[in-house]
Amino acid sequence: MTAHVDVPMSADGHAWNETLTRQAIKQGRSMGRCEYHRSHDATDMHHRRNASQGGKWHPANIFHICRELHHEITTNPEWAVSVGLSLRAGQDPANTSIKLPDGPYIWLTDDLIAKAGKYA
């Protein structure tokens, strides 16, 4: 008997996986810049909800960030949760906004990136 695996699907019907997610975020959303600071080069793909907590390779769960921010998230996990950069088990990345340093909130959805099928 095969176990059912919940695979997130893109708006255009493709299954998100690590390769498609990385490409779509780099080429369609971040353009190589830290999505939080915007003035730094992005070096790391950050899982807002860890894989061990059910976090998937999906654009709503992955944020392209600089190394400095990744260190800040690791050393200050409560702050990271308070601004939406990290999520607790059970939180839905697509329904949890991120508060940017200059004030606005953003929601990471398929609408913000190129379609997955472009990279298939």
GUROLUM-396408 format. One record per residue: residue number from 1; residue in three letters; z, x, y of N, C-alpha, C in turn. Coordinates in Angstrom, 2 decimals, always signed. Last residue first. Layout:
N
<node n="NUM" res="ALA" n_c3="Z" n_c1="X" n_c2="Y" ca_c3="Z" ca_c1="X" ca_c2="Y" c_c3="Z" c_c1="X" c_c2="Y"/>
...
//
This chain:
120
<node n="120" res="ALA" n_c3="-15.97" n_c1="+9.56" n_c2="+23.63" ca_c3="-16.06" ca_c1="+9.43" ca_c2="+22.16" c_c3="-17.29" c_c1="+10.13" c_c2="+21.62"/>
<node n="119" res="TYR" n_c3="-15.80" n_c1="+9.46" n_c2="+26.31" ca_c3="-15.46" ca_c1="+10.75" ca_c2="+25.69" c_c3="-15.62" c_c1="+10.70" c_c2="+24.17"/>
<node n="118" res="LYS" n_c3="-16.34" n_c1="+6.92" n_c2="+27.00" ca_c3="-17.11" ca_c1="+7.95" ca_c2="+27.68" c_c3="-16.93" c_c1="+9.29" c_c2="+26.98"/>
<node n="117" res="GLY" n_c3="-14.39" n_c1="+5.40" n_c2="+25.80" ca_c3="-15.69" ca_c1="+5.54" ca_c2="+25.14" c_c3="-16.59" c_c1="+6.58" c_c2="+25.75"/>
<node n="116" res="ALA" n_c3="-12.33" n_c1="+5.25" n_c2="+27.67" ca_c3="-12.20" ca_c1="+6.17" ca_c2="+26.53" c_c3="-13.55" c_c1="+6.42" c_c2="+25.88"/>
<node n="115" res="LYS" n_c3="-13.24" n_c1="+5.19" n_c2="+31.13" ca_c3="-13.09" ca_c1="+4.53" ca_c2="+29.85" c_c3="-13.09" c_c1="+5.55" c_c2="+28.70"/>
<node n="114" res="ALA" n_c3="-11.24" n_c1="+6.81" n_c2="+33.62" ca_c3="-12.53" ca_c1="+6.53" ca_c2="+33.01" c_c3="-12.29" c_c1="+5.91" c_c2="+31.64"/>
<node n="113" res="ILE" n_c3="-8.36" n_c1="+5.13" n_c2="+35.03" ca_c3="-9.09" ca_c1="+6.25" ca_c2="+34.43" c_c3="-10.46" c_c1="+5.82" c_c2="+33.96"/>
<node n="112" res="LEU" n_c3="-6.97" n_c1="+2.93" n_c2="+35.85" ca_c3="-6.92" ca_c1="+4.11" ca_c2="+36.71" c_c3="-7.77" c_c1="+5.26" c_c2="+36.20"/>
<node n="111" res="ASP" n_c3="-7.06" n_c1="+0.99" n_c2="+33.91" ca_c3="-7.87" ca_c1="+0.78" ca_c2="+35.10" c_c3="-7.95" c_c1="+2.02" c_c2="+35.99"/>
<node n="110" res="ASP" n_c3="-5.15" n_c1="+1.61" n_c2="+32.03" ca_c3="-6.53" ca_c1="+1.99" ca_c2="+31.74" c_c3="-7.41" c_c1="+1.86" c_c2="+32.98"/>
<node n="109" res="THR" n_c3="-2.32" n_c1="+2.64" n_c2="+34.07" ca_c3="-3.05" ca_c1="+1.70" ca_c2="+33.24" c_c3="-4.44" c_c1="+2.24" c_c2="+32.96"/>
<node n="108" res="LEU" n_c3="+0.64" n_c1="+3.28" n_c2="+35.48" ca_c3="-0.44" ca_c1="+3.97" ca_c2="+34.77" c_c3="-1.09" c_c1="+3.00" c_c2="+33.79"/>
<node n="107" res="TRP" n_c3="+1.57" n_c1="+2.45" n_c2="+38.70" ca_c3="+1.61" ca_c1="+2.02" ca_c2="+37.30" c_c3="+0.41" c_c1="+2.68" c_c2="+36.63"/>
<node n="106" res="ILE" n_c3="+3.52" n_c1="+3.82" n_c2="+41.37" ca_c3="+2.25" ca_c1="+3.64" ca_c2="+40.67" c_c3="+2.52" c_c1="+3.18" c_c2="+39.24"/>
<node n="105" res="TYR" n_c3="+4.96" n_c1="+3.50" n_c2="+44.59" ca_c3="+5.11" ca_c1="+3.37" ca_c2="+43.14" c_c3="+3.72" c_c1="+3.22" c_c2="+42.54"/>
<node n="104" res="PRO" n_c3="+5.42" n_c1="+5.68" n_c2="+47.46" ca_c3="+4.77" ca_c1="+4.60" ca_c2="+46.70" c_c3="+5.11" c_c1="+4.64" c_c2="+45.21"/>
<node n="103" res="GLY" n_c3="+7.06" n_c1="+8.04" n_c2="+48.39" ca_c3="+7.44" ca_c1="+6.64" ca_c2="+48.50" c_c3="+6.75" c_c1="+5.63" c_c2="+47.63"/>
<node n="102" res="ASP" n_c3="+6.56" n_c1="+10.67" n_c2="+47.94" ca_c3="+6.30" ca_c1="+10.18" ca_c2="+49.30" c_c3="+6.50" c_c1="+8.66" c_c2="+49.42"/>
<node n="101" res="PRO" n_c3="+7.09" n_c1="+11.04" n_c2="+45.19" ca_c3="+8.02" ca_c1="+11.59" ca_c2="+46.20" c_c3="+7.79" c_c1="+11.06" c_c2="+47.61"/>
<node n="100" res="LEU" n_c3="+6.64" n_c1="+7.93" n_c2="+43.34" ca_c3="+6.17" ca_c1="+9.21" ca_c2="+43.82" c_c3="+7.07" c_c1="+9.72" c_c2="+44.94"/>
<node n="99" res="LYS" n_c3="+7.88" n_c1="+6.32" n_c2="+40.64" ca_c3="+8.06" ca_c1="+6.42" ca_c2="+42.09" c_c3="+7.67" c_c1="+7.83" c_c2="+42.52"/>
<node n="98" res="ILE" n_c3="+6.12" n_c1="+4.56" n_c2="+38.24" ca_c3="+6.61" ca_c1="+5.89" ca_c2="+38.62" c_c3="+6.72" c_c1="+5.89" c_c2="+40.14"/>
<node n="97" res="SER" n_c3="+6.85" n_c1="+1.55" n_c2="+36.32" ca_c3="+6.20" ca_c1="+2.33" ca_c2="+37.37" c_c3="+6.84" c_c1="+3.71" c_c2="+37.52"/>
<node n="96" res="THR" n_c3="+6.22" n_c1="+0.12" n_c2="+33.33" ca_c3="+7.26" ca_c1="+0.86" ca_c2="+34.04" c_c3="+6.58" c_c1="+1.78" c_c2="+35.05"/>
<node n="95" res="ASN" n_c3="+4.35" n_c1="-0.94" n_c2="+31.68" ca_c3="+5.08" ca_c1="-1.87" ca_c2="+32.54" c_c3="+6.22" c_c1="-1.21" c_c2="+33.29"/>
<node n="94" res="ALA" n_c3="+3.36" n_c1="+1.08" n_c2="+30.14" ca_c3="+2.40" ca_c1="+0.33" ca_c2="+30.95" c_c3="+3.09" c_c1="-0.62" c_c2="+31.92"/>
<node n="93" res="PRO" n_c3="+5.67" n_c1="+1.96" n_c2="+28.71" ca_c3="+5.08" ca_c1="+2.78" ca_c2="+29.77" c_c3="+4.13" c_c1="+2.01" c_c2="+30.68"/>
<node n="92" res="ASP" n_c3="+8.43" n_c1="+0.08" n_c2="+28.01" ca_c3="+6.98" ca_c1="+0.07" ca_c2="+27.88" c_c3="+6.36" c_c1="+0.87" c_c2="+29.02"/>
<node n="91" res="GLN" n_c3="+11.40" n_c1="+1.11" n_c2="+26.40" ca_c3="+10.70" ca_c1="+0.87" ca_c2="+27.66" c_c3="+9.20" c_c1="+0.99" c_c2="+27.43"/>
<node n="90" res="GLY" n_c3="+12.28" n_c1="+1.91" n_c2="+23.87" ca_c3="+12.08" ca_c1="+0.49" ca_c2="+24.13" c_c3="+11.39" c_c1="+0.18" c_c2="+25.45"/>
<node n="89" res="ALA" n_c3="+14.04" n_c1="+4.71" n_c2="+24.98" ca_c3="+13.48" ca_c1="+3.99" ca_c2="+23.84" c_c3="+13.39" c_c1="+2.51" c_c2="+24.19"/>
<node n="88" res="ARG" n_c3="+13.30" n_c1="+5.52" n_c2="+28.43" ca_c3="+14.22" ca_c1="+5.35" ca_c2="+27.31" c_c3="+13.51" c_c1="+4.61" c_c2="+26.18"/>
<node n="87" res="LEU" n_c3="+11.12" n_c1="+7.85" n_c2="+30.02" ca_c3="+11.51" ca_c1="+6.49" ca_c2="+29.64" c_c3="+12.49" c_c1="+6.52" c_c2="+28.49"/>
<node n="86" res="SER" n_c3="+10.36" n_c1="+9.75" n_c2="+32.92" ca_c3="+10.78" ca_c1="+9.68" ca_c2="+31.52" c_c3="+11.28" c_c1="+8.27" c_c2="+31.25"/>
<node n="85" res="LEU" n_c3="+9.54" n_c1="+8.94" n_c2="+35.40" ca_c3="+8.82" ca_c1="+10.03" ca_c2="+34.75" c_c3="+9.16" c_c1="+10.13" c_c2="+33.27"/>
<node n="84" res="GLY" n_c3="+11.03" n_c1="+7.04" n_c2="+36.77" ca_c3="+10.00" ca_c1="+6.59" ca_c2="+35.84" c_c3="+9.19" c_c1="+7.68" c_c2="+35.17"/>
<node n="83" res="VAL" n_c3="+13.18" n_c1="+7.74" n_c2="+38.26" ca_c3="+11.91" ca_c1="+7.62" ca_c2="+38.98" c_c3="+10.74" c_c1="+7.25" c_c2="+38.06"/>
<node n="82" res="SER" n_c3="+15.22" n_c1="+7.79" n_c2="+36.37" ca_c3="+15.40" ca_c1="+6.96" ca_c2="+37.57" c_c3="+14.10" c_c1="+6.79" c_c2="+38.37"/>
<node n="81" res="VAL" n_c3="+14.38" n_c1="+9.67" n_c2="+34.52" ca_c3="+14.38" ca_c1="+8.26" ca_c2="+34.13" c_c3="+14.44" c_c1="+7.39" c_c2="+35.38"/>
<node n="80" res="ALA" n_c3="+14.80" n_c1="+11.98" n_c2="+36.07" ca_c3="+13.46" ca_c1="+11.68" ca_c2="+35.57" c_c3="+13.35" c_c1="+10.21" c_c2="+35.15"/>
<node n="79" res="TRP" n_c3="+17.59" n_c1="+11.88" n_c2="+36.43" ca_c3="+16.72" ca_c1="+11.73" ca_c2="+37.59" c_c3="+15.32" c_c1="+11.31" c_c2="+37.13"/>
<node n="78" res="GLU" n_c3="+18.30" n_c1="+12.37" n_c2="+33.76" ca_c3="+18.67" ca_c1="+11.09" ca_c2="+34.39" c_c3="+17.84" c_c1="+10.83" c_c2="+35.64"/>
<node n="77" res="PRO" n_c3="+17.32" n_c1="+15.02" n_c2="+33.25" ca_c3="+16.74" ca_c1="+13.85" ca_c2="+32.58" c_c3="+17.11" c_c1="+12.52" c_c2="+33.21"/>
<node n="76" res="ASN" n_c3="+16.89" n_c1="+17.75" n_c2="+34.42" ca_c3="+17.52" ca_c1="+16.60" ca_c2="+35.10" c_c3="+17.00" c_c1="+15.30" c_c2="+34.51"/>
<node n="75" res="THR" n_c3="+15.52" n_c1="+19.55" n_c2="+32.85" ca_c3="+16.88" ca_c1="+19.90" ca_c2="+33.26" c_c3="+17.63" c_c1="+18.76" c_c2="+33.96"/>
<node n="74" res="THR" n_c3="+13.07" n_c1="+18.24" n_c2="+32.40" ca_c3="+13.89" ca_c1="+18.70" ca_c2="+31.27" c_c3="+15.33" c_c1="+18.96" c_c2="+31.67"/>
<node n="73" res="ILE" n_c3="+12.14" n_c1="+17.84" n_c2="+34.98" ca_c3="+12.34" ca_c1="+16.68" ca_c2="+34.10" c_c3="+13.27" c_c1="+17.05" c_c2="+32.96"/>
<node n="72" res="GLU" n_c3="+11.87" n_c1="+20.52" n_c2="+35.82" ca_c3="+12.81" ca_c1="+19.61" ca_c2="+36.51" c_c3="+13.13" c_c1="+18.39" c_c2="+35.65"/>
<node n="71" res="HIS" n_c3="+9.82" n_c1="+21.38" n_c2="+34.11" ca_c3="+11.14" ca_c1="+22.00" ca_c2="+34.03" c_c3="+12.20" c_c1="+21.10" c_c2="+34.67"/>
<node n="70" res="HIS" n_c3="+7.76" n_c1="+19.79" n_c2="+35.11" ca_c3="+8.17" ca_c1="+19.64" ca_c2="+33.70" c_c3="+9.55" c_c1="+20.25" c_c2="+33.49"/>
<node n="69" res="LEU" n_c3="+7.54" n_c1="+20.80" n_c2="+37.69" ca_c3="+8.04" ca_c1="+19.44" ca_c2="+37.50" c_c3="+8.50" c_c1="+19.24" c_c2="+36.06"/>
<node n="68" res="GLU" n_c3="+6.51" n_c1="+23.35" n_c2="+37.10" ca_c3="+7.78" ca_c1="+23.21" ca_c2="+37.83" c_c3="+8.39" c_c1="+21.82" c_c2="+37.63"/>
<node n="67" res="ARG" n_c3="+4.04" n_c1="+22.80" n_c2="+35.89" ca_c3="+5.11" ca_c1="+23.39" ca_c2="+35.09" c_c3="+6.47" c_c1="+23.22" c_c2="+35.77"/>
<node n="66" res="CYS" n_c3="+2.67" n_c1="+19.61" n_c2="+36.91" ca_c3="+2.82" ca_c1="+21.06" ca_c2="+37.03" c_c3="+4.01" c_c1="+21.53" c_c2="+36.19"/>
<node n="65" res="ILE" n_c3="+1.13" n_c1="+17.01" n_c2="+34.83" ca_c3="+2.05" ca_c1="+17.55" ca_c2="+35.83" c_c3="+2.04" c_c1="+19.07" c_c2="+35.87"/>
<node n="64" res="HIS" n_c3="+0.00" n_c1="+13.99" n_c2="+33.82" ca_c3="-0.45" ca_c1="+15.37" ca_c2="+33.96" c_c3="+0.31" c_c1="+16.00" c_c2="+35.13"/>
<node n="63" res="PHE" n_c3="+1.53" n_c1="+11.83" n_c2="+31.61" ca_c3="+1.41" ca_c1="+12.16" ca_c2="+33.02" c_c3="+1.07" c_c1="+13.64" c_c2="+33.12"/>
<node n="62" res="ILE" n_c3="+1.30" n_c1="+9.22" n_c2="+29.30" ca_c3="+1.09" ca_c1="+10.64" ca_c2="+29.56" c_c3="+0.84" c_c1="+10.86" c_c2="+31.04"/>
<node n="61" res="ASN" n_c3="+1.39" n_c1="+6.51" n_c2="+28.98" ca_c3="+2.54" ca_c1="+7.27" ca_c2="+28.51" c_c3="+2.44" c_c1="+8.76" c_c2="+28.85"/>
<node n="60" res="ALA" n_c3="-0.99" n_c1="+5.48" n_c2="+29.80" ca_c3="+0.22" ca_c1="+4.97" ca_c2="+30.46" c_c3="+1.45" c_c1="+5.78" c_c2="+30.09"/>
<node n="59" res="PRO" n_c3="-2.88" n_c1="+6.76" n_c2="+28.06" ca_c3="-2.78" ca_c1="+7.11" ca_c2="+29.48" c_c3="-1.54" c_c1="+6.59" c_c2="+30.20"/>
<node n="58" res="HIS" n_c3="-1.44" n_c1="+7.80" n_c2="+25.01" ca_c3="-2.06" ca_c1="+6.71" ca_c2="+25.75" c_c3="-1.89" c_c1="+7.03" c_c2="+27.23"/>
<node n="57" res="TRP" n_c3="-0.02" n_c1="+8.66" n_c2="+22.32" ca_c3="-1.01" ca_c1="+9.30" ca_c2="+23.19" c_c3="-1.82" c_c1="+8.17" c_c2="+23.81"/>
<node n="56" res="LYS" n_c3="+3.23" n_c1="+7.00" n_c2="+22.41" ca_c3="+1.88" ca_c1="+7.26" ca_c2="+21.87" c_c3="+1.08" c_c1="+8.12" c_c2="+22.85"/>
<node n="55" res="GLY" n_c3="+6.62" n_c1="+6.88" n_c2="+21.50" ca_c3="+5.63" ca_c1="+7.13" ca_c2="+22.54" c_c3="+4.30" c_c1="+7.57" c_c2="+21.94"/>
<node n="54" res="GLY" n_c3="+8.69" n_c1="+6.59" n_c2="+19.71" ca_c3="+7.56" ca_c1="+5.67" ca_c2="+19.60" c_c3="+6.51" c_c1="+5.82" c_c2="+20.67"/>
<node n="53" res="GLN" n_c3="+10.43" n_c1="+8.59" n_c2="+19.98" ca_c3="+10.90" ca_c1="+7.27" ca_c2="+20.42" c_c3="+9.77" c_c1="+6.25" c_c2="+20.37"/>
<node n="52" res="SER" n_c3="+9.05" n_c1="+10.82" n_c2="+19.31" ca_c3="+10.17" ca_c1="+10.46" ca_c2="+18.44" c_c3="+10.76" c_c1="+9.10" c_c2="+18.79"/>
<node n="51" res="ALA" n_c3="+7.37" n_c1="+11.04" n_c2="+21.50" ca_c3="+6.80" ca_c1="+10.57" ca_c2="+20.24" c_c3="+7.91" c_c1="+10.13" c_c2="+19.29"/>
<node n="50" res="ASN" n_c3="+8.97" n_c1="+9.92" n_c2="+24.54" ca_c3="+8.73" ca_c1="+10.90" ca_c2="+23.48" c_c3="+8.15" c_c1="+10.26" c_c2="+22.23"/>
<node n="49" res="ARG" n_c3="+7.54" n_c1="+8.69" n_c2="+27.33" ca_c3="+8.37" ca_c1="+8.28" ca_c2="+26.20" c_c3="+8.00" c_c1="+9.19" c_c2="+25.05"/>
<node n="48" res="ARG" n_c3="+5.98" n_c1="+10.45" n_c2="+28.80" ca_c3="+7.05" ca_c1="+9.70" ca_c2="+29.47" c_c3="+8.04" c_c1="+9.18" c_c2="+28.43"/>
<node n="47" res="HIS" n_c3="+4.88" n_c1="+13.54" n_c2="+28.09" ca_c3="+5.09" ca_c1="+12.24" ca_c2="+27.45" c_c3="+6.25" c_c1="+11.55" c_c2="+28.17"/>
<node n="46" res="HIS" n_c3="+2.79" n_c1="+15.51" n_c2="+30.08" ca_c3="+4.17" ca_c1="+15.06" ca_c2="+29.84" c_c3="+4.18" c_c1="+13.68" c_c2="+29.22"/>
<node n="45" res="MET" n_c3="+0.87" n_c1="+18.23" n_c2="+29.94" ca_c3="+0.79" ca_c1="+16.80" ca_c2="+29.68" c_c3="+2.20" c_c1="+16.36" c_c2="+29.27"/>
<node n="44" res="ASP" n_c3="+0.64" n_c1="+20.82" n_c2="+32.42" ca_c3="+1.28" ca_c1="+20.21" ca_c2="+31.26" c_c3="+0.99" c_c1="+18.72" c_c2="+31.17"/>
<node n="43" res="THR" n_c3="-0.59" n_c1="+21.65" n_c2="+34.75" ca_c3="-0.61" ca_c1="+22.55" ca_c2="+33.60" c_c3="-0.16" c_c1="+21.87" c_c2="+32.32"/>
<node n="42" res="ALA" n_c3="-2.13" n_c1="+21.06" n_c2="+37.86" ca_c3="-1.49" ca_c1="+20.47" ca_c2="+36.67" c_c3="-1.67" c_c1="+21.43" c_c2="+35.49"/>
<node n="41" res="ASP" n_c3="-1.39" n_c1="+22.65" n_c2="+40.93" ca_c3="-2.28" ca_c1="+22.52" ca_c2="+39.77" c_c3="-1.49" c_c1="+21.93" c_c2="+38.61"/>
<node n="40" res="HIS" n_c3="+0.00" n_c1="+20.73" n_c2="+43.68" ca_c3="+0.06" ca_c1="+21.79" ca_c2="+42.66" c_c3="-0.99" c_c1="+21.56" c_c2="+41.58"/>
<node n="39" res="SER" n_c3="-0.12" n_c1="+18.52" n_c2="+45.26" ca_c3="-0.52" ca_c1="+19.79" ca_c2="+45.87" c_c3="-0.49" c_c1="+20.96" c_c2="+44.89"/>
<node n="38" res="ARG" n_c3="+0.81" n_c1="+16.42" n_c2="+43.63" ca_c3="-0.56" ca_c1="+16.38" ca_c2="+44.16" c_c3="-1.02" c_c1="+17.69" c_c2="+44.78"/>
<node n="37" res="HIS" n_c3="+3.20" n_c1="+15.80" n_c2="+42.37" ca_c3="+3.22" ca_c1="+16.57" ca_c2="+43.61" c_c3="+1.89" c_c1="+16.57" c_c2="+44.35"/>
<node n="36" res="TYR" n_c3="+2.18" n_c1="+14.07" n_c2="+40.29" ca_c3="+3.40" ca_c1="+13.77" ca_c2="+41.03" c_c3="+3.39" c_c1="+14.48" c_c2="+42.39"/>
<node n="35" res="GLU" n_c3="-0.03" n_c1="+15.08" n_c2="+39.08" ca_c3="-0.09" ca_c1="+13.68" ca_c2="+39.51" c_c3="+1.15" c_c1="+13.26" c_c2="+40.31"/>
<node n="34" res="CYS" n_c3="-1.43" n_c1="+18.11" n_c2="+39.83" ca_c3="-0.19" ca_c1="+17.46" ca_c2="+39.40" c_c3="-0.19" c_c1="+16.04" c_c2="+39.96"/>
<node n="33" res="ARG" n_c3="-4.97" n_c1="+18.16" n_c2="+39.17" ca_c3="-3.84" ca_c1="+18.28" ca_c2="+40.10" c_c3="-2.61" c_c1="+17.58" c_c2="+39.53"/>
<node n="32" res="GLY" n_c3="-7.15" n_c1="+17.64" n_c2="+37.55" ca_c3="-6.54" ca_c1="+18.96" ca_c2="+37.50" c_c3="-5.38" c_c1="+19.19" c_c2="+38.44"/>
<node n="31" res="MET" n_c3="-7.74" n_c1="+14.96" n_c2="+37.84" ca_c3="-8.71" ca_c1="+15.94" ca_c2="+38.36" c_c3="-8.10" c_c1="+17.33" c_c2="+38.47"/>
<node n="30" res="SER" n_c3="-6.29" n_c1="+12.76" n_c2="+36.98" ca_c3="-5.60" ca_c1="+13.84" ca_c2="+37.69" c_c3="-6.55" c_c1="+14.81" c_c2="+38.39"/>
<node n="29" res="ARG" n_c3="-8.37" n_c1="+10.91" n_c2="+36.02" ca_c3="-7.21" ca_c1="+10.49" ca_c2="+36.80" c_c3="-6.63" c_c1="+11.65" c_c2="+37.60"/>
<node n="28" res="GLY" n_c3="-10.57" n_c1="+11.89" n_c2="+34.61" ca_c3="-10.68" ca_c1="+10.61" ca_c2="+35.29" c_c3="-9.51" c_c1="+10.22" c_c2="+36.16"/>
<node n="27" res="GLN" n_c3="-10.10" n_c1="+14.34" n_c2="+33.43" ca_c3="-11.39" ca_c1="+14.12" ca_c2="+34.09" c_c3="-11.45" c_c1="+12.83" c_c2="+34.90"/>
<node n="26" res="LYS" n_c3="-7.45" n_c1="+14.21" n_c2="+32.44" ca_c3="-7.92" ca_c1="+15.38" ca_c2="+33.20" c_c3="-9.16" c_c1="+15.06" c_c2="+34.02"/>
<node n="25" res="ILE" n_c3="-7.48" n_c1="+11.69" n_c2="+31.14" ca_c3="-6.54" ca_c1="+11.96" ca_c2="+32.22" c_c3="-7.03" c_c1="+13.12" c_c2="+33.07"/>
<node n="24" res="ALA" n_c3="-9.53" n_c1="+12.00" n_c2="+29.25" ca_c3="-9.60" ca_c1="+10.91" ca_c2="+30.23" c_c3="-8.67" c_c1="+11.18" c_c2="+31.41"/>
<node n="23" res="GLN" n_c3="-8.60" n_c1="+14.19" n_c2="+27.72" ca_c3="-9.86" ca_c1="+14.26" ca_c2="+28.46" c_c3="-9.92" c_c1="+13.21" c_c2="+29.57"/>
<node n="22" res="ARG" n_c3="-6.16" n_c1="+13.18" n_c2="+26.63" ca_c3="-6.19" ca_c1="+14.40" ca_c2="+27.45" c_c3="-7.44" c_c1="+14.45" c_c2="+28.32"/>
<node n="21" res="THR" n_c3="-7.17" n_c1="+10.93" n_c2="+25.22" ca_c3="-6.19" ca_c1="+10.77" ca_c2="+26.30" c_c3="-6.20" c_c1="+11.98" c_c2="+27.22"/>
<node n="20" res="LEU" n_c3="-8.87" n_c1="+12.06" n_c2="+23.30" ca_c3="-9.41" ca_c1="+11.15" ca_c2="+24.31" c_c3="-8.46" c_c1="+10.99" c_c2="+25.50"/>
<node n="19" res="THR" n_c3="-6.93" n_c1="+13.66" n_c2="+21.86" ca_c3="-8.13" ca_c1="+14.23" ca_c2="+22.49" c_c3="-8.68" c_c1="+13.35" c_c2="+23.59"/>
<node n="18" res="GLU" n_c3="-4.96" n_c1="+11.78" n_c2="+20.96" ca_c3="-4.62" ca_c1="+12.91" ca_c2="+21.82" c_c3="-5.84" c_c1="+13.45" c_c2="+22.57"/>
<node n="17" res="ASN" n_c3="-6.33" n_c1="+8.45" n_c2="+21.34" ca_c3="-5.72" ca_c1="+9.51" ca_c2="+20.54" c_c3="-5.48" c_c1="+10.68" c_c2="+21.48"/>
<node n="16" res="TRP" n_c3="-7.07" n_c1="+5.05" n_c2="+21.52" ca_c3="-6.59" ca_c1="+6.23" ca_c2="+22.23" c_c3="-6.00" c_c1="+7.19" c_c2="+21.20"/>
<node n="15" res="ALA" n_c3="-9.92" n_c1="+3.51" n_c2="+20.28" ca_c3="-8.53" ca_c1="+3.87" ca_c2="+19.98" c_c3="-8.16" c_c1="+5.13" c_c2="+20.76"/>
<node n="14" res="HIS" n_c3="-11.89" n_c1="+1.42" n_c2="+22.39" ca_c3="-11.71" ca_c1="+2.66" ca_c2="+21.64" c_c3="-10.22" c_c1="+2.92" c_c2="+21.41"/>
<node n="13" res="GLY" n_c3="-12.29" n_c1="-0.82" n_c2="+24.06" ca_c3="-12.24" ca_c1="-0.98" ca_c2="+22.61" c_c3="-12.13" c_c1="+0.28" c_c2="+21.78"/>
<node n="12" res="ASP" n_c3="-12.08" n_c1="-0.59" n_c2="+26.77" ca_c3="-13.43" ca_c1="-0.69" ca_c2="+26.22" c_c3="-13.46" c_c1="-0.63" c_c2="+24.69"/>
<node n="11" res="ALA" n_c3="-9.41" n_c1="-0.29" n_c2="+27.23" ca_c3="-10.03" ca_c1="-1.51" ca_c2="+27.72" c_c3="-11.44" c_c1="-1.69" c_c2="+27.17"/>
<node n="10" res="SER" n_c3="-8.15" n_c1="+1.17" n_c2="+24.16" ca_c3="-8.56" ca_c1="+1.20" ca_c2="+25.55" c_c3="-9.19" c_c1="-0.13" c_c2="+25.95"/>
<node n="9" res="MET" n_c3="-5.32" n_c1="+0.65" n_c2="+22.06" ca_c3="-6.76" ca_c1="+0.55" ca_c2="+22.29" c_c3="-7.04" c_c1="+0.57" c_c2="+23.79"/>
<node n="8" res="PRO" n_c3="-2.87" n_c1="+2.30" n_c2="+20.09" ca_c3="-3.25" ca_c1="+1.69" ca_c2="+21.36" c_c3="-4.76" c_c1="+1.75" c_c2="+21.57"/>
<node n="7" res="VAL" n_c3="-2.12" n_c1="+1.45" n_c2="+16.86" ca_c3="-2.89" ca_c1="+2.39" ca_c2="+17.64" c_c3="-3.30" c_c1="+1.72" c_c2="+18.95"/>
<node n="6" res="ASP" n_c3="+0.30" n_c1="+1.12" n_c2="+14.59" ca_c3="-0.11" ca_c1="+0.50" ca_c2="+15.84" c_c3="-0.80" c_c1="+1.55" c_c2="+16.70"/>
<node n="5" res="VAL" n_c3="-0.30" n_c1="+1.11" n_c2="+11.23" ca_c3="+0.00" ca_c1="+1.98" ca_c2="+12.36" c_c3="-0.56" c_c1="+1.33" c_c2="+13.61"/>
<node n="4" res="HIS" n_c3="+0.91" n_c1="-0.08" n_c2="+8.21" ca_c3="+0.20" ca_c1="-0.44" ca_c2="+9.43" c_c3="+0.65" c_c1="+0.49" c_c2="+10.55"/>
<node n="3" res="ALA" n_c3="+0.60" n_c1="+1.71" n_c2="+5.17" ca_c3="+1.44" ca_c1="+1.27" ca_c2="+6.28" c_c3="+0.57" c_c1="+0.98" c_c2="+7.49"/>
<node n="2" res="THR" n_c3="-0.88" n_c1="+0.62" n_c2="+2.19" ca_c3="-1.01" ca_c1="+1.42" ca_c2="+3.40" c_c3="-0.14" c_c1="+0.84" c_c2="+4.50"/>
<node n="1" res="MET" n_c3="+0.00" n_c1="+0.84" n_c2="-1.18" ca_c3="+0.00" ca_c1="+0.00" ca_c2="+0.00" c_c3="+0.00" c_c1="+0.88" c_c2="+1.24"/>
//
